[in-house]
Amino acid sequence: MSYGCGISDSNQHLHDNLPVLVAGGGGGRLSGGRHLRFAPDTPMTNLLLTLLDKTDVPMDNLGDSTGRLRELSELS
């Protein structure tokens, strides 16, 4: 399950630096108990694309995605 918002500042309609919570272990497919911070300008769709992979929904890309989030793809 993921929880977050697509706008960080509603007055300026900014969509960067978004806080997102991903809860659950995905049946052993995700490592929990971590706080991850990604490079500026990392598209939110990279997270969604990675989560789709974890649920066996293969897609090459999603919206403006630039790739998968390696930090979520590797179990620690």
PQR file of N, CA, C, O and H, with PARSE charges and radii, in Angstrom:
ATOM      1  N   MET A   1       0.847  -1.159   0.000 -0.4000 1.5000
ATOM      2  CA  MET A   1       0.000   0.000   0.000 -0.0000 2.0000
ATOM      3  C   MET A   1       0.900   1.232   0.000  0.5500 1.7000
ATOM      4  O   MET A   1       1.900   1.272   0.717 -0.5500 1.4000
ATOM      5  N   SER A   2       0.559   2.206  -0.779 -0.4000 1.5000
ATOM      6  CA  SER A   2       1.296   3.470  -0.756 -0.0000 2.0000
ATOM      7  C   SER A   2       0.328   4.598  -0.405  0.5500 1.7000
ATOM      8  O   SER A   2      -0.847   4.576  -0.771 -0.5500 1.4000
ATOM      9  H   SER A   2      -0.253   2.173  -1.362  0.4000 1.0000
ATOM     10  N   TYR A   3       0.854   5.566   0.303 -0.4000 1.5000
ATOM     11  CA  TYR A   3       0.052   6.697   0.732 -0.0000 2.0000
ATOM     12  C   TYR A   3       0.879   7.949   0.530  0.5500 1.7000
ATOM     13  O   TYR A   3       2.036   8.004   0.948 -0.5500 1.4000
ATOM     14  H   TYR A   3       1.809   5.583   0.600  0.4000 1.0000
ATOM     15  N   GLY A   4       0.307   8.945  -0.100 -0.4000 1.5000
ATOM     16  CA  GLY A   4       1.019  10.190  -0.322 -0.0000 2.0000
ATOM     17  C   GLY A   4       0.141  11.169  -1.065  0.5500 1.7000
ATOM     18  O   GLY A   4      -1.072  10.991  -1.175 -0.5500 1.4000
ATOM     19  H   GLY A   4      -0.632   8.900  -0.441  0.4000 1.0000
ATOM     20  N   CYS A   5       0.771  12.192  -1.565 -0.4000 1.5000
ATOM     21  CA  CYS A   5       0.049  13.236  -2.271 -0.0000 2.0000
ATOM     22  C   CYS A   5       0.861  13.636  -3.492  0.5500 1.7000
ATOM     23  O   CYS A   5       2.092  13.609  -3.458 -0.5500 1.4000
ATOM     24  H   CYS A   5       1.757  12.336  -1.475  0.4000 1.0000
ATOM     25  N   GLY A   6       0.196  13.998  -4.546 -0.4000 1.5000
ATOM     26  CA  GLY A   6       0.875  14.378  -5.780 -0.0000 2.0000
ATOM     27  C   GLY A   6       1.287  15.831  -5.855  0.5500 1.7000
ATOM     28  O   GLY A   6       1.862  16.259  -6.856 -0.5500 1.4000
ATOM     29  H   GLY A   6      -0.804  14.020  -4.573  0.4000 1.0000
ATOM     30  N   ILE A   7       1.002  16.606  -4.804 -0.4000 1.5000
ATOM     31  CA  ILE A   7       1.378  18.025  -4.790 -0.0000 2.0000
ATOM     32  C   ILE A   7       1.993  18.340  -3.432  0.5500 1.7000
ATOM     33  O   ILE A   7       1.379  18.084  -2.396 -0.5500 1.4000
ATOM     34  H   ILE A   7       0.536  16.258  -3.991  0.4000 1.0000
ATOM     35  N   SER A   8       3.213  18.899  -3.435 -0.4000 1.5000
ATOM     36  CA  SER A   8       3.875  19.228  -2.166 -0.0000 2.0000
ATOM     37  C   SER A   8       3.484  20.616  -1.664  0.5500 1.7000
ATOM     38  O   SER A   8       3.493  20.846  -0.455 -0.5500 1.4000
ATOM     39  H   SER A   8       3.712  19.107  -4.277  0.4000 1.0000
ATOM     40  N   ASP A   9       3.148  21.529  -2.537 -0.4000 1.5000
ATOM     41  CA  ASP A   9       2.716  22.879  -2.156 -0.0000 2.0000
ATOM     42  C   ASP A   9       1.513  23.232  -3.019  0.5500 1.7000
ATOM     43  O   ASP A   9       1.654  23.539  -4.203 -0.5500 1.4000
ATOM     44  H   ASP A   9       3.141  21.342  -3.519  0.4000 1.0000
ATOM     45  N   SER A  10       0.338  23.187  -2.420 -0.4000 1.5000
ATOM     46  CA  SER A  10      -0.882  23.399  -3.208 -0.0000 2.0000
ATOM     47  C   SER A  10      -1.028  24.840  -3.688  0.5500 1.7000
ATOM     48  O   SER A  10      -1.726  25.084  -4.672 -0.5500 1.4000
ATOM     49  H   SER A  10       0.224  22.938  -1.458  0.4000 1.0000
ATOM     50  N   ASN A  11      -0.395  25.790  -3.027 -0.4000 1.5000
ATOM     51  CA  ASN A  11      -0.472  27.180  -3.481 -0.0000 2.0000
ATOM     52  C   ASN A  11       0.292  27.388  -4.785  0.5500 1.7000
ATOM     53  O   ASN A  11      -0.123  28.165  -5.645 -0.5500 1.4000
ATOM     54  H   ASN A  11       0.172  25.592  -2.228  0.4000 1.0000
ATOM     55  N   GLN A  12       1.414  26.683  -4.918 -0.4000 1.5000
ATOM     56  CA  GLN A  12       2.235  26.840  -6.117 -0.0000 2.0000
ATOM     57  C   GLN A  12       2.106  25.653  -7.070  0.5500 1.7000
ATOM     58  O   GLN A  12       2.725  25.639  -8.134 -0.5500 1.4000
ATOM     59  H   GLN A  12       1.751  26.052  -4.220  0.4000 1.0000
ATOM     60  N   HIS A  13       1.312  24.670  -6.695 -0.4000 1.5000
ATOM     61  CA  HIS A  13       1.112  23.461  -7.495 -0.0000 2.0000
ATOM     62  C   HIS A  13       2.429  22.748  -7.801  0.5500 1.7000
ATOM     63  O   HIS A  13       2.649  22.268  -8.913 -0.5500 1.4000
ATOM     64  H   HIS A  13       0.809  24.682  -5.830  0.4000 1.0000
ATOM     65  N   LEU A  14       3.301  22.690  -6.789 -0.4000 1.5000
ATOM     66  CA  LEU A  14       4.580  22.006  -6.944 -0.0000 2.0000
ATOM     67  C   LEU A  14       4.389  20.504  -6.781  0.5500 1.7000
ATOM     68  O   LEU A  14       3.618  20.056  -5.931 -0.5500 1.4000
ATOM     69  H   LEU A  14       3.122  23.080  -5.885  0.4000 1.0000
ATOM     70  N   HIS A  15       5.075  19.752  -7.578 -0.4000 1.5000
ATOM     71  CA  HIS A  15       4.970  18.299  -7.499 -0.0000 2.0000
ATOM     72  C   HIS A  15       6.339  17.652  -7.331  0.5500 1.7000
ATOM     73  O   HIS A  15       6.607  16.587  -7.887 -0.5500 1.4000
ATOM     74  H   HIS A  15       5.701  20.116  -8.268  0.4000 1.0000
ATOM     75  N   ASP A  16       7.206  18.310  -6.555 -0.4000 1.5000
ATOM     76  CA  ASP A  16       8.498  17.712  -6.250 -0.0000 2.0000
ATOM     77  C   ASP A  16       8.663  17.620  -4.733  0.5500 1.7000
ATOM     78  O   ASP A  16       7.932  18.261  -3.978 -0.5500 1.4000
ATOM     79  H   ASP A  16       6.989  19.175  -6.103  0.4000 1.0000
ATOM     80  N   ASN A  17       9.624  16.823  -4.306 -0.4000 1.5000
ATOM     81  CA  ASN A  17       9.876  16.590  -2.890 -0.0000 2.0000
ATOM     82  C   ASN A  17       8.613  16.060  -2.194  0.5500 1.7000
ATOM     83  O   ASN A  17       8.186  16.592  -1.169 -0.5500 1.4000
ATOM     84  H   ASN A  17      10.217  16.303  -4.920  0.4000 1.0000
ATOM     85  N   LEU A  18       8.038  15.020  -2.761 -0.4000 1.5000
ATOM     86  CA  LEU A  18       6.789  14.462  -2.240 -0.0000 2.0000
ATOM     87  C   LEU A  18       7.053  13.425  -1.158  0.5500 1.7000
ATOM     88  O   LEU A  18       7.849  12.507  -1.354 -0.5500 1.4000
ATOM     89  H   LEU A  18       8.385  14.588  -3.593  0.4000 1.0000
ATOM     90  N   PRO A  19       6.385  13.569  -0.013 -0.5600 1.5000
ATOM     91  CA  PRO A  19       6.489  12.515   0.997  0.2800 2.0000
ATOM     92  C   PRO A  19       5.535  11.373   0.637  0.5500 1.7000
ATOM     93  O   PRO A  19       4.346  11.599   0.411 -0.5500 1.4000
ATOM     94  N   VAL A  20       6.053  10.165   0.585 -0.4000 1.5000
ATOM     95  CA  VAL A  20       5.245   8.999   0.238 -0.0000 2.0000
ATOM     96  C   VAL A  20       5.575   7.888   1.227  0.5500 1.7000
ATOM     97  O   VAL A  20       6.743   7.637   1.525 -0.5500 1.4000
ATOM     98  H   VAL A  20       7.019   9.981   0.769  0.4000 1.0000
ATOM     99  N   LEU A  21       4.558   7.236   1.724 -0.4000 1.5000
ATOM    100  CA  LEU A  21       4.718   6.096   2.620 -0.0000 2.0000
ATOM    101  C   LEU A  21       4.337   4.834   1.872  0.5500 1.7000
ATOM    102  O   LEU A  21       3.246   4.741   1.310 -0.5500 1.4000
ATOM    103  H   LEU A  21       3.609   7.440   1.482  0.4000 1.0000
ATOM    104  N   VAL A  22       5.236   3.867   1.865 -0.4000 1.5000
ATOM    105  CA  VAL A  22       4.936   2.551   1.294 -0.0000 2.0000
ATOM    106  C   VAL A  22       4.910   1.599   2.482  0.5500 1.7000
ATOM    107  O   VAL A  22       5.928   1.391   3.142 -0.5500 1.4000
ATOM    108  H   VAL A  22       6.122   3.942   2.321  0.4000 1.0000
ATOM    109  N   ALA A  23       3.752   1.026   2.748 -0.4000 1.5000
ATOM    110  CA  ALA A  23       3.582   0.148   3.907 -0.0000 2.0000
ATOM    111  C   ALA A  23       3.354  -1.285   3.459  0.5500 1.7000
ATOM    112  O   ALA A  23       2.704  -1.540   2.445 -0.5500 1.4000
ATOM    113  H   ALA A  23       2.925   1.195   2.212  0.4000 1.0000
ATOM    114  N   GLY A  24       3.891  -2.202   4.221 -0.4000 1.5000
ATOM    115  CA  GLY A  24       3.730  -3.621   3.909 -0.0000 2.0000
ATOM    116  C   GLY A  24       4.957  -4.163   3.220  0.5500 1.7000
ATOM    117  O   GLY A  24       5.762  -3.410   2.671 -0.5500 1.4000
ATOM    118  H   GLY A  24       4.419  -1.995   5.044  0.4000 1.0000
ATOM    119  N   GLY A  25       5.094  -5.457   3.250 -0.4000 1.5000
ATOM    120  CA  GLY A  25       6.266  -6.093   2.677 -0.0000 2.0000
ATOM    121  C   GLY A  25       6.040  -6.727   1.326  0.5500 1.7000
ATOM    122  O   GLY A  25       6.948  -7.337   0.761 -0.5500 1.4000
ATOM    123  H   GLY A  25       4.441  -6.069   3.695  0.4000 1.0000
ATOM    124  N   GLY A  26       4.831  -6.589   0.800 -0.4000 1.5000
ATOM    125  CA  GLY A  26       4.552  -7.152  -0.519 -0.0000 2.0000
ATOM    126  C   GLY A  26       4.766  -8.655  -0.579  0.5500 1.7000
ATOM    127  O   GLY A  26       5.252  -9.177  -1.582 -0.5500 1.4000
ATOM    128  H   GLY A  26       4.093  -6.093   1.259  0.4000 1.0000
ATOM    129  N   GLY A  27       4.403  -9.354   0.494 -0.4000 1.5000
ATOM    130  CA  GLY A  27       4.595 -10.802   0.509 -0.0000 2.0000
ATOM    131  C   GLY A  27       6.057 -11.199   0.418  0.5500 1.7000
ATOM    132  O   GLY A  27       6.396 -12.200  -0.213 -0.5500 1.4000
ATOM    133  H   GLY A  27       4.008  -8.930   1.309  0.4000 1.0000
ATOM    134  N   GLY A  28       6.928 -10.410   1.054 -0.4000 1.5000
ATOM    135  CA  GLY A  28       8.358 -10.700   1.027 -0.0000 2.0000
ATOM    136  C   GLY A  28       9.097 -10.083  -0.136  0.5500 1.7000
ATOM    137  O   GLY A  28      10.286 -10.340  -0.320 -0.5500 1.4000
ATOM    138  H   GLY A  28       6.652  -9.597   1.567  0.4000 1.0000
ATOM    139  N   ARG A  29       8.416  -9.277  -0.923 -0.4000 1.5000
ATOM    140  CA  ARG A  29       9.048  -8.663  -2.096 -0.0000 2.0000
ATOM    141  C   ARG A  29       9.636  -7.285  -1.808  0.5500 1.7000
ATOM    142  O   ARG A  29      10.355  -6.737  -2.644 -0.5500 1.4000
ATOM    143  H   ARG A  29       7.449  -9.068  -0.773  0.4000 1.0000
ATOM    144  N   LEU A  30       9.342  -6.721  -0.644 -0.4000 1.5000
ATOM    145  CA  LEU A  30       9.888  -5.424  -0.249 -0.0000 2.0000
ATOM    146  C   LEU A  30      10.495  -5.534   1.143  0.5500 1.7000
ATOM    147  O   LEU A  30       9.971  -6.242   2.003 -0.5500 1.4000
ATOM    148  H   LEU A  30       8.758  -7.166   0.035  0.4000 1.0000
ATOM    149  N   SER A  31      11.591  -4.838   1.358 -0.4000 1.5000
ATOM    150  CA  SER A  31      12.185  -4.743   2.687 -0.0000 2.0000
ATOM    151  C   SER A  31      11.579  -3.548   3.399  0.5500 1.7000
ATOM    152  O   SER A  31      11.429  -2.477   2.811 -0.5500 1.4000
ATOM    153  H   SER A  31      12.017  -4.263   0.660  0.4000 1.0000
ATOM    154  N   GLY A  32      11.236  -3.729   4.649 -0.4000 1.5000
ATOM    155  CA  GLY A  32      10.632  -2.639   5.417 -0.0000 2.0000
ATOM    156  C   GLY A  32      11.623  -1.994   6.361  0.5500 1.7000
ATOM    157  O   GLY A  32      12.815  -2.302   6.354 -0.5500 1.4000
ATOM    158  H   GLY A  32      11.357  -4.599   5.126  0.4000 1.0000
ATOM    159  N   GLY A  33      11.101  -1.090   7.171 -0.4000 1.5000
ATOM    160  CA  GLY A  33      11.907  -0.447   8.194 -0.0000 2.0000
ATOM    161  C   GLY A  33      12.999   0.454   7.666  0.5500 1.7000
ATOM    162  O   GLY A  33      14.052   0.581   8.290 -0.5500 1.4000
ATOM    163  H   GLY A  33      10.133  -0.839   7.177  0.4000 1.0000
ATOM    164  N   ARG A  34      12.770   1.079   6.533 -0.4000 1.5000
ATOM    165  CA  ARG A  34      13.789   1.948   5.932 -0.0000 2.0000
ATOM    166  C   ARG A  34      13.201   3.307   5.603  0.5500 1.7000
ATOM    167  O   ARG A  34      12.002   3.439   5.357 -0.5500 1.4000
ATOM    168  H   ARG A  34      11.915   0.976   6.025  0.4000 1.0000
ATOM    169  N   HIS A  35      14.053   4.305   5.601 -0.4000 1.5000
ATOM    170  CA  HIS A  35      13.698   5.640   5.114 -0.0000 2.0000
ATOM    171  C   HIS A  35      14.586   5.893   3.915  0.5500 1.7000
ATOM    172  O   HIS A  35      15.809   5.946   4.045 -0.5500 1.4000
ATOM    173  H   HIS A  35      15.027   4.198   5.800  0.4000 1.0000
ATOM    174  N   LEU A  36      13.983   6.049   2.749 -0.4000 1.5000
ATOM    175  CA  LEU A  36      14.747   6.251   1.519 -0.0000 2.0000
ATOM    176  C   LEU A  36      14.495   7.648   0.976  0.5500 1.7000
ATOM    177  O   LEU A  36      13.369   8.147   1.000 -0.5500 1.4000
ATOM    178  H   LEU A  36      12.989   6.006   2.643  0.4000 1.0000
ATOM    179  N   ARG A  37      15.536   8.256   0.499 -0.4000 1.5000
ATOM    180  CA  ARG A  37      15.439   9.561  -0.147 -0.0000 2.0000
ATOM    181  C   ARG A  37      16.064   9.422  -1.526  0.5500 1.7000
ATOM    182  O   ARG A  37      17.158   8.878  -1.676 -0.5500 1.4000
ATOM    183  H   ARG A  37      16.450   7.851   0.480  0.4000 1.0000
ATOM    184  N   PHE A  38      15.360   9.918  -2.521 -0.4000 1.5000
ATOM    185  CA  PHE A  38      15.816   9.775  -3.892 -0.0000 2.0000
ATOM    186  C   PHE A  38      16.295  11.110  -4.439  0.5500 1.7000
ATOM    187  O   PHE A  38      15.973  12.171  -3.905 -0.5500 1.4000
ATOM    188  H   PHE A  38      14.471  10.360  -2.399  0.4000 1.0000
ATOM    189  N   ALA A  39      17.056  11.037  -5.494 -0.4000 1.5000
ATOM    190  CA  ALA A  39      17.630  12.237  -6.105 -0.0000 2.0000
ATOM    191  C   ALA A  39      16.526  13.214  -6.511  0.5500 1.7000
ATOM    192  O   ALA A  39      15.426  12.798  -6.873 -0.5500 1.4000
ATOM    193  H   ALA A  39      17.317  10.175  -5.927  0.4000 1.0000
ATOM    194  N   PRO A  40      16.825  14.512  -6.448 -0.5600 1.5000
ATOM    195  CA  PRO A  40      15.849  15.499  -6.925  0.2800 2.0000
ATOM    196  C   PRO A  40      15.452  15.189  -8.368  0.5500 1.7000
ATOM    197  O   PRO A  40      16.254  14.680  -9.151 -0.5500 1.4000
ATOM    198  N   ASP A  41      14.236  15.496  -8.696 -0.4000 1.5000
ATOM    199  CA  ASP A  41      13.670  15.300 -10.037 -0.0000 2.0000
ATOM    200  C   ASP A  41      13.449  13.831 -10.402  0.5500 1.7000
ATOM    201  O   ASP A  41      13.255  13.515 -11.576 -0.5500 1.4000
ATOM    202  H   ASP A  41      13.584  15.910  -8.061  0.4000 1.0000
ATOM    203  N   THR A  42      13.474  12.924  -9.414 -0.4000 1.5000
ATOM    204  CA  THR A  42      13.103  11.534  -9.676 -0.0000 2.0000
ATOM    205  C   THR A  42      11.588  11.486  -9.840  0.5500 1.7000
ATOM    206  O   THR A  42      10.871  11.882  -8.921 -0.5500 1.4000
ATOM    207  H   THR A  42      13.631  13.180  -8.460  0.4000 1.0000
ATOM    208  N   PRO A  43      11.080  11.020 -10.966 -0.5600 1.5000
ATOM    209  CA  PRO A  43       9.626  11.007 -11.175  0.2800 2.0000
ATOM    210  C   PRO A  43       8.907  10.052 -10.210  0.5500 1.7000
ATOM    211  O   PRO A  43       9.391   8.956  -9.927 -0.5500 1.4000
ATOM    212  N   MET A  44       7.765  10.483  -9.721 -0.4000 1.5000
ATOM    213  CA  MET A  44       6.923   9.644  -8.873 -0.0000 2.0000
ATOM    214  C   MET A  44       6.535   8.360  -9.604  0.5500 1.7000
ATOM    215  O   MET A  44       6.329   7.320  -8.980 -0.5500 1.4000
ATOM    216  H   MET A  44       7.372  11.373  -9.951  0.4000 1.0000
ATOM    217  N   THR A  45       6.438   8.442 -10.917 -0.4000 1.5000
ATOM    218  CA  THR A  45       6.050   7.262 -11.693 -0.0000 2.0000
ATOM    219  C   THR A  45       7.120   6.176 -11.651  0.5500 1.7000
ATOM    220  O   THR A  45       6.819   5.019 -11.945 -0.5500 1.4000
ATOM    221  H   THR A  45       6.605   9.287 -11.424  0.4000 1.0000
ATOM    222  N   ASN A  46       8.369   6.515 -11.291 -0.4000 1.5000
ATOM    223  CA  ASN A  46       9.386   5.482 -11.090 -0.0000 2.0000
ATOM    224  C   ASN A  46       8.997   4.587  -9.911  0.5500 1.7000
ATOM    225  O   ASN A  46       9.174   3.370  -9.971 -0.5500 1.4000
ATOM    226  H   ASN A  46       8.613   7.455 -11.052  0.4000 1.0000
ATOM    227  N   LEU A  47       8.472   5.182  -8.849 -0.4000 1.5000
ATOM    228  CA  LEU A  47       7.992   4.408  -7.703 -0.0000 2.0000
ATOM    229  C   LEU A  47       6.823   3.519  -8.123  0.5500 1.7000
ATOM    230  O   LEU A  47       6.793   2.331  -7.802 -0.5500 1.4000
ATOM    231  H   LEU A  47       8.328   6.171  -8.800  0.4000 1.0000
ATOM    232  N   LEU A  48       5.879   4.088  -8.826 -0.4000 1.5000
ATOM    233  CA  LEU A  48       4.710   3.316  -9.244 -0.0000 2.0000
ATOM    234  C   LEU A  48       5.098   2.173 -10.179  0.5500 1.7000
ATOM    235  O   LEU A  48       4.551   1.075 -10.076 -0.5500 1.4000
ATOM    236  H   LEU A  48       5.903   5.054  -9.086  0.4000 1.0000
ATOM    237  N   LEU A  49       6.025   2.420 -11.078 -0.4000 1.5000
ATOM    238  CA  LEU A  49       6.503   1.391 -11.997 -0.0000 2.0000
ATOM    239  C   LEU A  49       7.177   0.256 -11.220  0.5500 1.7000
ATOM    240  O   LEU A  49       6.973  -0.917 -11.532 -0.5500 1.4000
ATOM    241  H   LEU A  49       6.469   3.312 -11.162  0.4000 1.0000
ATOM    242  N   THR A  50       7.965   0.599 -10.229 -0.4000 1.5000
ATOM    243  CA  THR A  50       8.635  -0.396  -9.400 -0.0000 2.0000
ATOM    244  C   THR A  50       7.625  -1.217  -8.616  0.5500 1.7000
ATOM    245  O   THR A  50       7.763  -2.436  -8.520 -0.5500 1.4000
ATOM    246  H   THR A  50       8.131   1.552  -9.976  0.4000 1.0000
ATOM    247  N   LEU A  51       6.608  -0.567  -8.052 -0.4000 1.5000
ATOM    248  CA  LEU A  51       5.581  -1.292  -7.303 -0.0000 2.0000
ATOM    249  C   LEU A  51       4.764  -2.207  -8.216  0.5500 1.7000
ATOM    250  O   LEU A  51       4.365  -3.296  -7.802 -0.5500 1.4000
ATOM    251  H   LEU A  51       6.495   0.423  -8.130  0.4000 1.0000
ATOM    252  N   LEU A  52       4.515  -1.778  -9.441 -0.4000 1.5000
ATOM    253  CA  LEU A  52       3.827  -2.639 -10.398 -0.0000 2.0000
ATOM    254  C   LEU A  52       4.647  -3.901 -10.677  0.5500 1.7000
ATOM    255  O   LEU A  52       4.094  -4.997 -10.769 -0.5500 1.4000
ATOM    256  H   LEU A  52       4.839  -0.894  -9.777  0.4000 1.0000
ATOM    257  N   ASP A  53       5.959  -3.742 -10.810 -0.4000 1.5000
ATOM    258  CA  ASP A  53       6.829  -4.907 -11.004 -0.0000 2.0000
ATOM    259  C   ASP A  53       6.697  -5.876  -9.832  0.5500 1.7000
ATOM    260  O   ASP A  53       6.659  -7.091 -10.028 -0.5500 1.4000
ATOM    261  H   ASP A  53       6.408  -2.852 -10.735  0.4000 1.0000
ATOM    262  N   LYS A  54       6.629  -5.342  -8.625 -0.4000 1.5000
ATOM    263  CA  LYS A  54       6.537  -6.172  -7.426 -0.0000 2.0000
ATOM    264  C   LYS A  54       5.221  -6.940  -7.353  0.5500 1.7000
ATOM    265  O   LYS A  54       5.128  -7.948  -6.652 -0.5500 1.4000
ATOM    266  H   LYS A  54       6.660  -4.355  -8.467  0.4000 1.0000
ATOM    267  N   THR A  55       4.218  -6.476  -8.063 -0.4000 1.5000
ATOM    268  CA  THR A  55       2.920  -7.162  -8.074 -0.0000 2.0000
ATOM    269  C   THR A  55       2.706  -7.937  -9.375  0.5500 1.7000
ATOM    270  O   THR A  55       1.577  -8.267  -9.739 -0.5500 1.4000
ATOM    271  H   THR A  55       4.293  -5.657  -8.633  0.4000 1.0000
ATOM    272  N   ASP A  56       3.805  -8.219 -10.062 -0.4000 1.5000
ATOM    273  CA  ASP A  56       3.781  -9.004 -11.306 -0.0000 2.0000
ATOM    274  C   ASP A  56       2.934  -8.378 -12.403  0.5500 1.7000
ATOM    275  O   ASP A  56       2.257  -9.080 -13.154 -0.5500 1.4000
ATOM    276  H   ASP A  56       4.722  -7.951  -9.766  0.4000 1.0000
ATOM    277  N   VAL A  57       2.976  -7.063 -12.489 -0.4000 1.5000
ATOM    278  CA  VAL A  57       2.334  -6.338 -13.598 -0.0000 2.0000
ATOM    279  C   VAL A  57       3.478  -5.696 -14.394  0.5500 1.7000
ATOM    280  O   VAL A  57       3.865  -4.559 -14.124 -0.5500 1.4000
ATOM    281  H   VAL A  57       3.526  -6.493 -11.879  0.4000 1.0000
ATOM    282  N   PRO A  58       4.010  -6.426 -15.368 -0.5600 1.5000
ATOM    283  CA  PRO A  58       5.164  -5.911 -16.105  0.2800 2.0000
ATOM    284  C   PRO A  58       4.772  -4.785 -17.067  0.5500 1.7000
ATOM    285  O   PRO A  58       3.832  -4.906 -17.852 -0.5500 1.4000
ATOM    286  N   MET A  59       5.519  -3.703 -16.976 -0.4000 1.5000
ATOM    287  CA  MET A  59       5.322  -2.569 -17.889 -0.0000 2.0000
ATOM    288  C   MET A  59       6.697  -2.025 -18.238  0.5500 1.7000
ATOM    289  O   MET A  59       7.602  -2.043 -17.404 -0.5500 1.4000
ATOM    290  H   MET A  59       6.283  -3.605 -16.339  0.4000 1.0000
ATOM    291  N   ASP A  60       6.859  -1.545 -19.455 -0.4000 1.5000
ATOM    292  CA  ASP A  60       8.129  -0.952 -19.860 -0.0000 2.0000
ATOM    293  C   ASP A  60       8.304   0.444 -19.285  0.5500 1.7000
ATOM    294  O   ASP A  60       9.399   0.819 -18.865 -0.5500 1.4000
ATOM    295  H   ASP A  60       6.123  -1.531 -20.132  0.4000 1.0000
ATOM    296  N   ASN A  61       7.219   1.211 -19.270 -0.4000 1.5000
ATOM    297  CA  ASN A  61       7.266   2.559 -18.708 -0.0000 2.0000
ATOM    298  C   ASN A  61       5.865   2.960 -18.264  0.5500 1.7000
ATOM    299  O   ASN A  61       4.879   2.291 -18.573 -0.5500 1.4000
ATOM    300  H   ASN A  61       6.330   0.906 -19.612  0.4000 1.0000
ATOM    301  N   LEU A  62       5.804   4.044 -17.548 -0.4000 1.5000
ATOM    302  CA  LEU A  62       4.544   4.561 -17.042 -0.0000 2.0000
ATOM    303  C   LEU A  62       4.650   6.077 -17.012  0.5500 1.7000
ATOM    304  O   LEU A  62       5.479   6.625 -16.284 -0.5500 1.4000
ATOM    305  H   LEU A  62       6.605   4.588 -17.297  0.4000 1.0000
ATOM    306  N   GLY A  63       3.834   6.753 -17.783 -0.4000 1.5000
ATOM    307  CA  GLY A  63       3.876   8.219 -17.801 -0.0000 2.0000
ATOM    308  C   GLY A  63       5.260   8.739 -18.113  0.5500 1.7000
ATOM    309  O   GLY A  63       5.833   8.414 -19.153 -0.5500 1.4000
ATOM    310  H   GLY A  63       3.161   6.309 -18.374  0.4000 1.0000
ATOM    311  N   ASP A  64       5.806   9.557 -17.206 -0.4000 1.5000
ATOM    312  CA  ASP A  64       7.122  10.157 -17.417 -0.0000 2.0000
ATOM    313  C   ASP A  64       8.239   9.390 -16.709  0.5500 1.7000
ATOM    314  O   ASP A  64       9.296   9.956 -16.426 -0.5500 1.4000
ATOM    315  H   ASP A  64       5.340   9.822 -16.361  0.4000 1.0000
ATOM    316  N   SER A  65       8.013   8.108 -16.424 -0.4000 1.5000
ATOM    317  CA  SER A  65       9.018   7.324 -15.705 -0.0000 2.0000
ATOM    318  C   SER A  65      10.316   7.252 -16.497  0.5500 1.7000
ATOM    319  O   SER A  65      10.324   7.270 -17.728 -0.5500 1.4000
ATOM    320  H   SER A  65       7.155   7.649 -16.654  0.4000 1.0000
ATOM    321  N   THR A  66      11.412   7.171 -15.749 -0.4000 1.5000
ATOM    322  CA  THR A  66      12.741   7.072 -16.361 -0.0000 2.0000
ATOM    323  C   THR A  66      13.410   5.744 -15.996  0.5500 1.7000
ATOM    324  O   THR A  66      14.531   5.475 -16.429 -0.5500 1.4000
ATOM    325  H   THR A  66      11.405   7.156 -14.749  0.4000 1.0000
ATOM    326  N   GLY A  67      12.732   4.922 -15.210 -0.4000 1.5000
ATOM    327  CA  GLY A  67      13.290   3.627 -14.817 -0.0000 2.0000
ATOM    328  C   GLY A  67      12.750   3.192 -13.473  0.5500 1.7000
ATOM    329  O   GLY A  67      11.914   3.864 -12.869 -0.5500 1.4000
ATOM    330  H   GLY A  67      11.822   5.140 -14.859  0.4000 1.0000
ATOM    331  N   ARG A  68      13.243   2.060 -13.020 -0.4000 1.5000
ATOM    332  CA  ARG A  68      12.808   1.530 -11.732 -0.0000 2.0000
ATOM    333  C   ARG A  68      13.710   2.029 -10.615  0.5500 1.7000
ATOM    334  O   ARG A  68      14.853   2.421 -10.854 -0.5500 1.4000
ATOM    335  H   ARG A  68      13.922   1.515 -13.511  0.4000 1.0000
ATOM    336  N   LEU A  69      13.191   2.013  -9.402 -0.4000 1.5000
ATOM    337  CA  LEU A  69      13.968   2.432  -8.243 -0.0000 2.0000
ATOM    338  C   LEU A  69      14.741   1.228  -7.724  0.5500 1.7000
ATOM    339  O   LEU A  69      14.171   0.332  -7.102 -0.5500 1.4000
ATOM    340  H   LEU A  69      12.263   1.695  -9.208  0.4000 1.0000
ATOM    341  N   ARG A  70      16.030   1.216  -7.983 -0.4000 1.5000
ATOM    342  CA  ARG A  70      16.881   0.090  -7.612 -0.0000 2.0000
ATOM    343  C   ARG A  70      16.814  -0.179  -6.101  0.5500 1.7000
ATOM    344  O   ARG A  70      16.856  -1.333  -5.675 -0.5500 1.4000
ATOM    345  H   ARG A  70      16.493   1.944  -8.488  0.4000 1.0000
ATOM    346  N   GLU A  71      16.711   0.867  -5.307 -0.4000 1.5000
ATOM    347  CA  GLU A  71      16.685   0.718  -3.851 -0.0000 2.0000
ATOM    348  C   GLU A  71      15.474  -0.111  -3.380  0.5500 1.7000
ATOM    349  O   GLU A  71      15.548  -0.789  -2.355 -0.5500 1.4000
ATOM    350  H   GLU A  71      16.676   1.805  -5.654  0.4000 1.0000
ATOM    351  N   LEU A  72      14.373  -0.054  -4.122 -0.4000 1.5000
ATOM    352  CA  LEU A  72      13.200  -0.866  -3.787 -0.0000 2.0000
ATOM    353  C   LEU A  72      13.257  -2.230  -4.449  0.5500 1.7000
ATOM    354  O   LEU A  72      12.625  -3.176  -3.980 -0.5500 1.4000
ATOM    355  H   LEU A  72      14.312   0.497  -4.955  0.4000 1.0000
ATOM    356  N   SER A  73      14.001  -2.337  -5.524 -0.4000 1.5000
ATOM    357  CA  SER A  73      14.065  -3.602  -6.252 -0.0000 2.0000
ATOM    358  C   SER A  73      14.941  -4.617  -5.536  0.5500 1.7000
ATOM    359  O   SER A  73      14.757  -5.823  -5.698 -0.5500 1.4000
ATOM    360  H   SER A  73      14.514  -1.568  -5.905  0.4000 1.0000
ATOM    361  N   GLU A  74      15.901  -4.130  -4.738 -0.4000 1.5000
ATOM    362  CA  GLU A  74      16.814  -5.017  -4.021 -0.0000 2.0000
ATOM    363  C   GLU A  74      16.325  -5.208  -2.595  0.5500 1.7000
ATOM    364  O   GLU A  74      16.014  -4.235  -1.908 -0.5500 1.4000
ATOM    365  H   GLU A  74      16.051  -3.150  -4.607  0.4000 1.0000
ATOM    366  N   LEU A  75      16.257  -6.443  -2.151 -0.4000 1.5000
ATOM    367  CA  LEU A  75      15.918  -6.727  -0.758 -0.0000 2.0000
ATOM    368  C   LEU A  75      17.163  -6.563   0.082  0.5500 1.7000
ATOM    369  O   LEU A  75      18.242  -7.015  -0.300 -0.5500 1.4000
ATOM    370  H   LEU A  75      16.509  -7.233  -2.709  0.4000 1.0000
ATOM    371  N   SER A  76      17.015  -5.915   1.231 -0.4000 1.5000
ATOM    372  CA  SER A  76      18.184  -5.750   2.103 -0.0000 2.0000
ATOM    373  C   SER A  76      18.046  -6.601   3.336  0.5500 1.7000
ATOM    374  O   SER A  76      18.932  -6.597   4.192 -0.5500 1.4000
ATOM    375  H   SER A  76      16.138  -5.548   1.542  0.4000 1.0000
TER
END
